[in-house]
Amino acid sequence: MTNIDKIAQKSFEDIKITDETWFEFWSARDLMKTLWYAKWQTFAWVIEKAKDSCKNSSHLIKDNFLSQDEFLPEAVKTSEKWWRPRENYFLTRYACYLIAQNWDSRKTEIAQAQTYFASQTRKQEIHEQIVEENKRLEAREKLKISERKIEETVYTRWIPIEFATFKNKKIEALYNLSVKVLKAKRWISENRALADFDSELELKAKDFIYAMTDHNIKEKNIVWKPNLEKELVSNAKETRKTMINRWIIPEELEAQKDLKLIEKRRLGEEKKKLSK
């Protein structure tokens, strides 16, 4: 990174605003000055072009271009110290990137902005990917624990049950499809566990089904295969009903990246770090 690039990066960092959740924003008025725009009217036109790009990229404009009234809480808006009667936006990193992309990159300040916000956007994407992967990995481990726990509970009911068959009853009730059909629908090999391709939501839903079933088996002292399966299926159907009421159709959710591959990739990354 050249000295000029370092100075430009510092300029963009200096005007960055971080809220109480550590989410980052940039004031359009501050960004305008950093990019050496003289008139708000000119910069506002660039913002409108960036909004169009945002919409065409299937991102929500209101989530990336916050008006001053939406961004500032009432207590701050009424404070003379902070109140700005002029039109302004508070922009996400992605919005800033689009603004830079919608103007002439031959201008040094614009080219620096494009480089800065592109690299920062990529860093954020990687960070969000890691966070989501962590959530899925953690939920998968919790589901494994719940499976072992309920398997032990079921086997103490004094009846022989093939636990894989017992688990499949839950899948069929939750997705309203057979395991075989669901795997084919999601292009998952028959010898692989569906849970390795589940979203965090699905993993937690399955965990919740097991938790309810395990609780009720013990509380109601449920025994015999038909009764145990009936309890499991009932809880799975109720969970499905709740998801559908929130406009989430379990069988329409897409398969996520294989957790086994994620674990393998991370193991390789750890080995590389240790070898340095």
C-alpha positions as CSV (number, residue, x, y, z in Angstrom):
1,M,0.0,0.0,0.0
2,T,1.4,3.4,-1.1
3,N,1.6,6.4,1.3
4,I,-1.2,8.0,-0.8
5,D,-3.4,4.9,-0.3
6,K,-2.7,4.9,3.4
7,I,-3.7,8.6,3.7
8,A,-6.9,7.9,1.7
9,Q,-7.7,4.9,3.9
10,K,-7.2,7.0,7.1
11,S,-9.5,9.7,5.6
12,F,-12.3,7.2,5.1
13,E,-11.7,5.7,8.6
14,D,-11.7,9.1,10.2
15,I,-15.2,9.9,9.0
16,K,-16.6,6.4,9.8
17,I,-19.5,6.3,12.3
18,T,-20.0,3.2,14.5
19,D,-23.3,2.6,16.3
20,E,-23.8,0.8,19.6
21,T,-23.9,-2.6,17.8
22,W,-20.5,-1.7,16.1
23,F,-22.2,-1.4,12.7
24,E,-20.4,1.0,10.4
25,F,-21.9,4.0,8.6
26,W,-20.6,7.0,6.7
27,S,-22.4,10.4,6.5
28,A,-23.0,11.3,2.9
29,R,-22.1,14.9,3.7
30,D,-18.7,13.8,5.2
31,L,-18.1,11.5,2.3
32,M,-18.9,14.2,-0.2
33,K,-16.1,16.4,1.3
34,T,-13.6,13.6,1.4
35,L,-14.3,12.9,-2.3
36,W,-13.9,16.6,-3.1
37,Y,-17.4,17.3,-4.3
38,A,-18.2,21.0,-4.1
39,K,-22.0,20.8,-4.3
40,W,-24.6,18.6,-2.6
41,Q,-26.8,18.6,-5.7
42,T,-24.0,17.0,-7.7
43,F,-23.3,14.4,-5.1
44,A,-27.0,13.7,-4.5
45,W,-27.3,12.8,-8.2
46,V,-24.5,10.2,-7.7
47,I,-26.3,8.8,-4.7
48,E,-29.4,8.3,-6.8
49,K,-27.4,6.5,-9.4
50,A,-25.9,4.3,-6.6
51,K,-29.5,3.6,-5.4
52,D,-30.4,2.3,-8.8
53,S,-27.4,0.0,-8.8
54,C,-28.4,-1.2,-5.3
55,K,-31.9,-2.0,-6.5
56,N,-30.6,-3.8,-9.6
57,S,-28.3,-5.9,-7.4
58,S,-31.4,-7.1,-5.4
59,H,-30.3,-5.3,-2.3
60,L,-32.7,-3.2,-0.3
61,I,-32.1,0.6,-0.7
62,K,-33.6,1.4,2.7
63,D,-31.1,-0.9,4.4
64,N,-28.1,0.8,2.8
65,F,-29.1,4.4,2.3
66,L,-30.6,5.6,5.6
67,S,-32.1,9.1,5.6
68,Q,-31.0,11.4,8.4
69,D,-34.4,11.1,10.1
70,E,-34.2,7.2,10.1
71,F,-30.7,7.1,11.3
72,L,-30.7,9.6,14.2
73,P,-32.7,8.7,17.3
74,E,-35.2,11.2,18.6
75,A,-33.0,12.3,21.5
76,V,-30.2,13.1,19.0
77,K,-32.4,14.7,16.4
78,T,-33.7,17.3,18.9
79,S,-30.2,18.1,20.2
80,E,-29.0,21.4,18.8
81,K,-25.4,20.1,18.9
82,W,-26.1,17.3,16.4
83,W,-29.2,18.5,14.5
84,R,-28.5,19.2,10.8
85,P,-31.5,20.6,8.9
86,R,-29.8,19.8,5.6
87,E,-30.6,16.7,3.6
88,N,-28.2,13.9,4.4
89,Y,-27.9,10.1,4.2
90,F,-26.0,7.6,6.4
91,L,-24.5,5.0,4.2
92,T,-23.4,1.4,4.7
93,R,-20.0,0.3,3.4
94,Y,-21.8,-1.2,0.4
95,A,-23.6,2.0,-0.4
96,C,-20.3,3.9,-0.3
97,Y,-18.8,1.3,-2.7
98,L,-21.7,1.8,-5.1
99,I,-21.3,5.6,-5.0
100,A,-17.6,5.3,-5.8
101,Q,-18.4,2.9,-8.6
102,N,-20.9,5.3,-10.1
103,W,-18.5,8.1,-10.7
104,D,-15.4,8.8,-12.7
105,S,-12.6,6.5,-11.6
106,R,-10.1,8.7,-13.4
107,K,-10.4,11.1,-10.5
108,T,-7.8,10.1,-7.9
109,E,-10.1,10.5,-4.9
110,I,-12.8,8.3,-6.6
111,A,-10.3,5.6,-7.5
112,Q,-9.0,5.5,-3.9
113,A,-12.6,5.3,-2.6
114,Q,-13.3,2.4,-5.0
115,T,-10.2,0.5,-3.8
116,Y,-10.9,1.2,-0.1
117,F,-14.6,0.3,0.0
118,A,-14.1,-2.7,-2.3
119,S,-11.5,-4.2,0.0
120,Q,-13.5,-3.3,3.1
121,T,-16.7,-4.8,1.6
122,R,-14.8,-8.0,0.8
123,K,-13.4,-8.1,4.4
124,Q,-16.9,-7.7,5.7
125,E,-18.2,-10.5,3.4
126,I,-15.5,-12.8,4.7
127,H,-16.2,-11.9,8.3
128,E,-20.0,-12.5,7.8
129,Q,-19.2,-15.8,6.1
130,I,-17.1,-16.9,9.1
131,V,-19.8,-15.8,11.5
132,E,-22.5,-17.7,9.7
133,E,-20.3,-20.8,9.4
134,N,-19.6,-20.7,13.1
135,K,-23.3,-20.5,13.9
136,R,-24.0,-23.5,11.7
137,L,-21.1,-25.5,13.1
138,E,-22.2,-24.7,16.7
139,A,-25.8,-25.6,15.9
140,R,-24.7,-28.9,14.3
141,E,-22.7,-29.9,17.4
142,K,-25.7,-29.1,19.6
143,L,-27.9,-31.2,17.4
144,K,-25.5,-34.1,17.7
145,I,-25.6,-33.9,21.5
146,S,-29.4,-33.8,21.4
147,E,-29.5,-36.8,19.1
148,R,-27.3,-38.8,21.5
149,K,-29.4,-37.7,24.5
150,I,-32.8,-38.7,22.9
151,E,-31.3,-41.9,21.6
152,E,-30.4,-42.9,25.1
153,T,-33.8,-41.9,26.3
154,V,-35.5,-43.9,23.6
155,Y,-33.4,-47.0,24.4
156,T,-34.4,-46.9,28.0
157,R,-38.1,-47.3,27.1
158,W,-37.4,-51.1,27.1
159,I,-38.1,-51.6,23.4
160,P,-35.8,-52.2,20.4
161,I,-35.9,-49.2,18.0
162,E,-33.7,-48.6,15.0
163,F,-32.8,-45.0,15.8
164,A,-32.2,-44.0,12.2
165,T,-35.8,-45.0,11.4
166,F,-36.9,-43.0,14.4
167,K,-35.0,-39.9,13.2
168,N,-36.5,-40.2,9.7
169,K,-40.0,-39.9,11.2
170,K,-39.0,-36.4,12.4
171,I,-37.6,-35.5,8.9
172,E,-40.8,-36.7,7.1
173,A,-43.0,-34.7,9.5
174,L,-40.9,-31.5,9.4
175,Y,-40.5,-31.4,5.6
176,N,-43.6,-33.3,4.5
177,L,-41.3,-35.4,2.3
178,S,-39.5,-38.7,2.6
179,V,-35.8,-38.5,3.4
180,K,-34.9,-40.0,0.0
181,V,-37.0,-37.4,-1.9
182,L,-35.7,-34.5,0.2
183,K,-32.1,-35.6,-0.5
184,A,-32.8,-35.9,-4.2
185,K,-34.4,-32.5,-4.2
186,R,-31.3,-30.9,-2.6
187,W,-28.8,-33.0,-4.6
188,I,-27.4,-34.6,-1.4
189,S,-25.9,-38.1,-1.6
190,E,-27.9,-40.9,0.0
191,N,-25.0,-41.8,2.3
192,R,-24.7,-38.3,3.7
193,A,-26.6,-36.7,6.7
194,L,-29.1,-34.0,5.7
195,A,-28.0,-32.0,8.8
196,D,-24.6,-31.4,7.3
197,F,-26.3,-29.3,4.6
198,D,-28.9,-27.6,6.9
199,S,-29.2,-23.9,7.6
200,E,-28.7,-22.7,11.1
201,L,-32.5,-22.4,11.3
202,E,-33.1,-26.0,10.3
203,L,-30.5,-27.3,12.8
204,K,-32.1,-25.3,15.6
205,A,-35.6,-26.5,14.6
206,K,-34.5,-30.1,14.7
207,D,-32.8,-29.5,18.0
208,F,-36.0,-28.0,19.4
209,I,-38.0,-31.0,18.2
210,Y,-35.7,-33.4,20.0
211,A,-35.7,-31.3,23.2
212,M,-39.5,-31.2,23.3
213,T,-39.7,-34.9,22.6
214,D,-37.1,-35.9,25.2
215,H,-38.9,-33.8,27.8
216,N,-42.3,-35.2,27.1
217,I,-41.1,-38.8,27.0
218,K,-39.8,-38.4,30.5
219,E,-42.6,-36.3,31.9
220,K,-45.3,-38.5,30.5
221,N,-43.4,-41.7,30.9
222,I,-44.1,-42.6,27.3
223,V,-43.2,-46.2,26.2
224,W,-43.5,-48.4,23.2
225,K,-42.5,-47.7,19.7
226,P,-45.8,-46.3,18.3
227,N,-46.2,-43.9,21.2
228,L,-42.6,-42.7,21.0
229,E,-42.9,-42.1,17.3
230,K,-46.3,-40.4,17.7
231,E,-44.7,-37.9,20.2
232,L,-41.8,-37.2,17.9
233,V,-44.0,-36.7,14.8
234,S,-46.4,-34.5,16.7
235,N,-43.6,-32.1,17.8
236,A,-42.1,-32.1,14.3
237,K,-45.5,-31.1,12.8
238,E,-46.0,-28.4,15.3
239,T,-42.6,-27.0,14.5
240,R,-43.4,-27.2,10.8
241,K,-46.6,-25.3,11.4
242,T,-44.8,-22.5,13.3
243,M,-42.3,-22.2,10.5
244,I,-45.0,-22.0,7.8
245,N,-46.9,-19.4,9.8
246,R,-43.8,-17.3,9.5
247,W,-43.6,-17.9,5.8
248,I,-40.8,-20.4,6.0
249,I,-41.4,-23.6,4.0
250,P,-38.9,-26.2,5.2
251,E,-38.7,-28.3,2.1
252,E,-38.1,-25.1,-0.1
253,L,-35.0,-24.1,1.8
254,E,-31.8,-24.5,-0.1
255,A,-29.0,-26.8,0.9
256,Q,-26.1,-25.0,2.4
257,K,-22.4,-25.6,1.9
258,D,-21.3,-29.0,3.3
259,L,-20.2,-28.6,6.9
260,K,-17.7,-31.4,6.4
261,L,-16.0,-29.3,3.7
262,I,-16.0,-26.2,5.9
263,E,-14.4,-28.2,8.7
264,K,-11.8,-29.6,6.3
265,R,-11.0,-26.2,4.9
266,R,-10.6,-24.7,8.4
267,L,-8.3,-27.6,9.4
268,G,-6.2,-26.9,6.4
269,E,-6.0,-23.2,7.3
270,E,-5.0,-24.0,10.8
271,K,-2.2,-26.3,9.6
272,K,-0.9,-23.5,7.3
273,K,-0.8,-21.1,10.2
274,L,1.1,-23.5,12.4
275,S,3.6,-24.3,9.6
276,K,4.5,-20.6,9.2
